[in-house]
Amino acid sequence: MEAVIATQPQEIQSKLEDDGIGLREPGVNLRANRFFRALGLDLLISPAPSPLAFECGLPYVIAIHDLQHRLQPEFPEVSNGGVWQRREYLFRNATRFAEGILVDSETGKEDVLQLYGNHTSSERIHVLPFLPAFQIEPELAVQSRVAAVRQRYQLPERFFFYPAQFWLHKNHARLLHAIHILRANYQIDAPLVLAGSNSGGPPEEARDLVFANAMTLAKQLGIEDLVHYLGYVADDEMAPIYL
């Protein structure tokens, strides 16, 4: 599919409600509509939330992974720089026109109903839990790589492991304070191993700033020697680190 097919046309503005977010009708992207209908599609399945689902005008099922722009708007990565408006445009219209909505849990279903219950109904929301990661292997196969992976990253014998992108809502600072409390109050040194991207992404995520602040905090708390940052870890190295 050529990228231009997914580009929102200018005429979409005339189809928006007064708040500039809600659509009066689906199918506002005629290029996408013609493209998918030429393929003979009867139903579009969107496993990741995309406005193309409702903009193309075909019946669709869409997955909704989280609604944090409504639940925790204080975090800049889900609210700043127009992100709140883009996410609200996506989820409000996705729930309004979908034939079905996929969520990963009963809690996810409750969130959709609480926030967008005026646009959809319980019968249209289906709980489909996440499958295990594709790289799952037999434990013996993983065990054979543990020593090499630990040596590569110079890991201590025992440690806490927290793989997460450096976004503010991942609460790295809370972990650092916890490690400091263990050392200061209980004389327990608990190494903390961190993995995840500390750069890239849109500006509102500010991964580089969140990472820099976390490392500065570790130094200020006197636990810099306990913090091990691995960078972004490949899928086939994750299981050996957990073991």
C-alpha positions as a Markdown table, in Angstrom:
| # | Residue | x | y | z |
|---|---|---|---|---|
| 1 | Met | 0.0 | 0.0 | 0.0 |
| 2 | Glu | 1.4 | 3.4 | -1.0 |
| 3 | Ala | 1.8 | 5.7 | 2.0 |
| 4 | Val | -0.4 | 8.4 | 0.3 |
| 5 | Ile | -3.4 | 6.1 | 0.7 |
| 6 | Ala | -3.3 | 6.4 | 4.4 |
| 7 | Thr | -2.8 | 10.2 | 4.4 |
| 8 | Gln | -5.8 | 12.0 | 5.8 |
| 9 | Pro | -7.4 | 14.1 | 3.0 |
| 10 | Gln | -8.2 | 17.7 | 3.6 |
| 11 | Glu | -11.9 | 17.1 | 3.2 |
| 12 | Ile | -11.9 | 15.3 | 6.5 |
| 13 | Gln | -12.2 | 18.7 | 8.2 |
| 14 | Ser | -15.8 | 19.1 | 7.0 |
| 15 | Lys | -16.8 | 15.7 | 8.5 |
| 16 | Leu | -15.6 | 16.6 | 12.1 |
| 17 | Glu | -17.9 | 17.6 | 14.9 |
| 18 | Asp | -17.6 | 21.0 | 16.5 |
| 19 | Asp | -14.9 | 19.9 | 18.9 |
| 20 | Gly | -12.7 | 18.9 | 15.9 |
| 21 | Ile | -12.2 | 15.4 | 17.2 |
| 22 | Gly | -15.4 | 13.3 | 16.6 |
| 23 | Leu | -16.3 | 12.2 | 13.1 |
| 24 | Arg | -19.9 | 12.4 | 12.0 |
| 25 | Glu | -19.4 | 9.4 | 9.8 |
| 26 | Pro | -16.7 | 6.8 | 8.9 |
| 27 | Gly | -15.2 | 6.4 | 5.4 |
| 28 | Val | -13.7 | 9.9 | 5.1 |
| 29 | Asn | -10.6 | 8.6 | 3.3 |
| 30 | Leu | -11.9 | 7.8 | -0.2 |
| 31 | Arg | -8.5 | 6.7 | -1.4 |
| 32 | Ala | -8.3 | 4.0 | 1.3 |
| 33 | Asn | -11.9 | 3.0 | 0.7 |
| 34 | Arg | -11.2 | 2.4 | -3.0 |
| 35 | Phe | -8.0 | 0.6 | -2.3 |
| 36 | Phe | -9.4 | -1.9 | 0.1 |
| 37 | Arg | -12.7 | -2.5 | -1.8 |
| 38 | Ala | -10.6 | -3.2 | -4.9 |
| 39 | Leu | -9.0 | -6.1 | -2.9 |
| 40 | Gly | -12.5 | -7.5 | -2.3 |
| 41 | Leu | -12.2 | -7.1 | 1.5 |
| 42 | Asp | -15.3 | -7.6 | 3.6 |
| 43 | Leu | -13.8 | -7.0 | 7.0 |
| 44 | Leu | -10.7 | -5.1 | 8.1 |
| 45 | Ile | -8.9 | -6.3 | 11.3 |
| 46 | Ser | -6.7 | -3.7 | 12.9 |
| 47 | Pro | -4.4 | -5.5 | 15.5 |
| 48 | Ala | -2.9 | -2.1 | 16.4 |
| 49 | Pro | -5.1 | 0.9 | 16.8 |
| 50 | Ser | -5.0 | 3.0 | 13.6 |
| 51 | Pro | -7.3 | 5.7 | 12.3 |
| 52 | Leu | -7.2 | 4.1 | 8.9 |
| 53 | Ala | -9.7 | 1.5 | 10.3 |
| 54 | Phe | -12.6 | 3.9 | 10.5 |
| 55 | Glu | -11.4 | 6.4 | 7.9 |
| 56 | Cys | -11.5 | 3.8 | 5.1 |
| 57 | Gly | -15.2 | 3.1 | 5.6 |
| 58 | Leu | -15.1 | -0.8 | 5.7 |
| 59 | Pro | -16.5 | -2.9 | 8.5 |
| 60 | Tyr | -13.6 | -3.4 | 11.0 |
| 61 | Val | -12.5 | -4.9 | 14.3 |
| 62 | Ile | -9.9 | -3.0 | 16.2 |
| 63 | Ala | -7.6 | -3.7 | 19.2 |
| 64 | Ile | -7.3 | -1.1 | 22.0 |
| 65 | His | -4.3 | -1.7 | 24.2 |
| 66 | Asp | -4.6 | 1.3 | 26.6 |
| 67 | Leu | -6.4 | 4.5 | 27.1 |
| 68 | Gln | -3.8 | 6.3 | 29.2 |
| 69 | His | -4.4 | 9.7 | 27.7 |
| 70 | Arg | -7.7 | 9.7 | 29.5 |
| 71 | Leu | -6.6 | 7.7 | 32.6 |
| 72 | Gln | -3.2 | 9.3 | 33.3 |
| 73 | Pro | -3.1 | 12.6 | 31.2 |
| 74 | Glu | -0.4 | 14.0 | 33.6 |
| 75 | Phe | 2.3 | 12.0 | 31.7 |
| 76 | Pro | 3.6 | 14.1 | 28.8 |
| 77 | Glu | 4.1 | 11.1 | 26.5 |
| 78 | Val | 0.3 | 10.6 | 26.3 |
| 79 | Ser | -0.8 | 14.2 | 26.4 |
| 80 | Asn | 1.8 | 16.8 | 25.2 |
| 81 | Gly | 2.3 | 18.2 | 21.7 |
| 82 | Gly | -1.1 | 17.3 | 20.4 |
| 83 | Val | -0.8 | 13.6 | 21.4 |
| 84 | Trp | -3.9 | 13.8 | 23.6 |
| 85 | Gln | -6.0 | 15.1 | 20.7 |
| 86 | Arg | -4.6 | 12.5 | 18.3 |
| 87 | Arg | -5.3 | 9.7 | 20.7 |
| 88 | Glu | -8.8 | 11.0 | 21.4 |
| 89 | Tyr | -9.5 | 11.3 | 17.7 |
| 90 | Leu | -8.3 | 7.7 | 17.3 |
| 91 | Phe | -10.1 | 6.0 | 20.2 |
| 92 | Arg | -13.3 | 8.0 | 20.2 |
| 93 | Asn | -14.0 | 7.3 | 16.5 |
| 94 | Ala | -12.6 | 3.7 | 16.7 |
| 95 | Thr | -15.1 | 2.8 | 19.4 |
| 96 | Arg | -18.0 | 4.6 | 17.7 |
| 97 | Phe | -17.9 | 2.8 | 14.4 |
| 98 | Ala | -16.3 | -0.6 | 15.1 |
| 99 | Glu | -18.1 | -3.9 | 14.5 |
| 100 | Gly | -15.9 | -5.3 | 17.4 |
| 101 | Ile | -13.3 | -4.1 | 19.8 |
| 102 | Leu | -10.5 | -6.3 | 21.2 |
| 103 | Val | -9.0 | -5.7 | 24.7 |
| 104 | Asp | -6.5 | -7.8 | 26.6 |
| 105 | Ser | -8.4 | -8.1 | 29.9 |
| 106 | Glu | -11.6 | -7.4 | 31.8 |
| 107 | Thr | -10.0 | -4.3 | 33.2 |
| 108 | Gly | -9.4 | -3.1 | 29.6 |
| 109 | Lys | -13.0 | -3.7 | 28.8 |
| 110 | Glu | -14.1 | -1.7 | 31.8 |
| 111 | Asp | -11.9 | 1.2 | 30.8 |
| 112 | Val | -13.4 | 1.3 | 27.3 |
| 113 | Leu | -17.0 | 1.2 | 28.7 |
| 114 | Gln | -16.2 | 3.8 | 31.3 |
| 115 | Leu | -14.6 | 6.2 | 28.9 |
| 116 | Tyr | -16.4 | 5.5 | 25.6 |
| 117 | Gly | -19.6 | 3.7 | 26.7 |
| 118 | Asn | -21.7 | 6.3 | 25.0 |
| 119 | His | -20.1 | 5.2 | 21.7 |
| 120 | Thr | -20.2 | 1.4 | 22.0 |
| 121 | Ser | -21.7 | -1.4 | 24.1 |
| 122 | Ser | -20.4 | -4.3 | 26.2 |
| 123 | Glu | -21.5 | -6.9 | 23.5 |
| 124 | Arg | -19.1 | -5.4 | 21.0 |
| 125 | Ile | -16.1 | -5.6 | 23.3 |
| 126 | His | -14.2 | -8.9 | 23.4 |
| 127 | Val | -11.5 | -9.9 | 25.8 |
| 128 | Leu | -8.5 | -11.5 | 24.0 |
| 129 | Pro | -5.5 | -11.9 | 26.3 |
| 130 | Phe | -2.1 | -11.4 | 24.9 |
| 131 | Leu | -0.3 | -14.6 | 23.8 |
| 132 | Pro | 3.2 | -15.5 | 25.2 |
| 133 | Ala | 6.1 | -13.9 | 23.3 |
| 134 | Phe | 7.1 | -15.6 | 20.1 |
| 135 | Gln | 10.7 | -16.2 | 21.3 |
| 136 | Ile | 9.7 | -18.6 | 24.1 |
| 137 | Glu | 12.1 | -21.5 | 24.1 |
| 138 | Pro | 12.7 | -24.7 | 26.2 |
| 139 | Glu | 14.4 | -23.9 | 29.5 |
| 140 | Leu | 17.4 | -26.1 | 28.6 |
| 141 | Ala | 18.1 | -24.1 | 25.4 |
| 142 | Val | 17.9 | -20.9 | 27.3 |
| 143 | Gln | 20.2 | -22.2 | 30.1 |
| 144 | Ser | 22.9 | -22.9 | 27.6 |
| 145 | Arg | 23.1 | -19.1 | 26.8 |
| 146 | Val | 22.9 | -17.7 | 30.4 |
| 147 | Ala | 26.6 | -17.7 | 31.1 |
| 148 | Ala | 27.5 | -16.0 | 27.8 |
| 149 | Val | 24.8 | -13.3 | 28.1 |
| 150 | Arg | 25.7 | -12.6 | 31.7 |
| 151 | Gln | 29.3 | -12.3 | 30.9 |
| 152 | Arg | 28.6 | -10.0 | 27.9 |
| 153 | Tyr | 26.6 | -7.6 | 30.1 |
| 154 | Gln | 28.8 | -8.0 | 33.2 |
| 155 | Leu | 25.8 | -8.8 | 35.3 |
| 156 | Pro | 26.0 | -9.4 | 39.1 |
| 157 | Glu | 25.0 | -12.8 | 40.5 |
| 158 | Arg | 21.6 | -11.6 | 41.8 |
| 159 | Phe | 19.7 | -8.5 | 40.8 |
| 160 | Phe | 16.4 | -6.9 | 40.2 |
| 161 | Phe | 15.6 | -6.7 | 36.4 |
| 162 | Tyr | 13.3 | -4.0 | 35.0 |
| 163 | Pro | 13.0 | -3.9 | 31.2 |
| 164 | Ala | 11.1 | -0.7 | 30.2 |
| 165 | Gln | 11.5 | 2.2 | 27.8 |
| 166 | Phe | 12.5 | 5.4 | 29.5 |
| 167 | Trp | 9.1 | 7.0 | 29.6 |
| 168 | Leu | 8.1 | 9.0 | 32.6 |
| 169 | His | 5.1 | 6.7 | 33.4 |
| 170 | Lys | 7.5 | 3.7 | 33.8 |
| 171 | Asn | 8.5 | 5.1 | 37.2 |
| 172 | His | 12.2 | 4.4 | 37.1 |
| 173 | Ala | 12.7 | 7.0 | 39.8 |
| 174 | Arg | 10.5 | 5.0 | 42.2 |
| 175 | Leu | 12.8 | 2.0 | 41.7 |
| 176 | Leu | 15.9 | 4.0 | 42.4 |
| 177 | His | 14.4 | 5.4 | 45.6 |
| 178 | Ala | 13.6 | 1.9 | 46.7 |
| 179 | Ile | 17.1 | 0.7 | 46.0 |
| 180 | His | 18.4 | 3.6 | 48.0 |
| 181 | Ile | 16.1 | 2.8 | 51.0 |
| 182 | Leu | 17.4 | -0.8 | 51.0 |
| 183 | Arg | 21.0 | 0.4 | 51.2 |
| 184 | Ala | 20.4 | 3.4 | 53.6 |
| 185 | Asn | 18.0 | 1.8 | 56.1 |
| 186 | Tyr | 18.7 | -1.9 | 55.9 |
| 187 | Gln | 22.3 | -2.1 | 54.7 |
| 188 | Ile | 21.2 | -4.2 | 51.7 |
| 189 | Asp | 22.9 | -3.7 | 48.4 |
| 190 | Ala | 20.4 | -4.7 | 45.7 |
| 191 | Pro | 21.7 | -4.2 | 42.1 |
| 192 | Leu | 19.2 | -2.9 | 39.6 |
| 193 | Val | 19.5 | -3.9 | 36.0 |
| 194 | Leu | 17.7 | -1.7 | 33.5 |
| 195 | Ala | 17.0 | -2.4 | 29.8 |
| 196 | Gly | 15.1 | -0.3 | 27.3 |
| 197 | Ser | 15.6 | 2.5 | 24.8 |
| 198 | Asn | 16.8 | 5.8 | 26.1 |
| 199 | Ser | 16.5 | 7.8 | 22.9 |
| 200 | Gly | 14.4 | 8.1 | 19.8 |
| 201 | Gly | 10.6 | 8.3 | 19.6 |
| 202 | Pro | 8.6 | 11.5 | 19.3 |
| 203 | Pro | 9.7 | 14.6 | 21.2 |
| 204 | Glu | 6.9 | 14.3 | 23.8 |
| 205 | Glu | 8.3 | 11.0 | 25.1 |
| 206 | Ala | 11.6 | 12.7 | 26.0 |
| 207 | Arg | 13.3 | 9.4 | 26.5 |
| 208 | Asp | 16.8 | 11.0 | 26.6 |
| 209 | Leu | 15.7 | 13.4 | 29.3 |
| 210 | Val | 14.0 | 10.8 | 31.4 |
| 211 | Phe | 17.1 | 8.6 | 31.2 |
| 212 | Ala | 19.5 | 11.5 | 32.1 |
| 213 | Asn | 17.3 | 12.4 | 35.1 |
| 214 | Ala | 17.3 | 8.8 | 36.3 |
| 215 | Met | 21.1 | 8.5 | 36.1 |
| 216 | Thr | 21.5 | 11.8 | 37.8 |
| 217 | Leu | 19.1 | 10.7 | 40.6 |
| 218 | Ala | 21.1 | 7.4 | 41.1 |
| 219 | Lys | 24.2 | 9.5 | 41.5 |
| 220 | Gln | 22.6 | 11.9 | 44.0 |
| 221 | Leu | 21.2 | 9.0 | 46.0 |
| 222 | Gly | 24.6 | 7.3 | 46.2 |
| 223 | Ile | 23.5 | 4.1 | 44.4 |
| 224 | Glu | 25.2 | 4.7 | 41.0 |
| 225 | Asp | 27.3 | 1.6 | 41.6 |
| 226 | Leu | 24.2 | -0.5 | 41.9 |
| 227 | Val | 22.6 | 0.6 | 38.6 |
| 228 | His | 23.4 | -1.3 | 35.4 |
| 229 | Tyr | 22.0 | 0.0 | 32.2 |
| 230 | Leu | 22.1 | -2.5 | 29.3 |
| 231 | Gly | 20.5 | -0.5 | 26.5 |
| 232 | Tyr | 18.0 | -2.0 | 24.2 |
| 233 | Val | 18.2 | -5.8 | 24.7 |
| 234 | Ala | 17.5 | -8.2 | 21.8 |
| 235 | Asp | 14.6 | -10.6 | 22.2 |
| 236 | Asp | 16.8 | -13.7 | 22.2 |
| 237 | Glu | 18.8 | -12.3 | 25.2 |
| 238 | Met | 15.8 | -11.5 | 27.4 |
| 239 | Ala | 15.1 | -15.0 | 28.7 |
| 240 | Pro | 18.8 | -15.6 | 29.7 |
| 241 | Ile | 18.8 | -12.4 | 31.7 |
| 242 | Tyr | 15.6 | -13.4 | 33.5 |
| 243 | Leu | 17.2 | -16.7 | 34.5 |
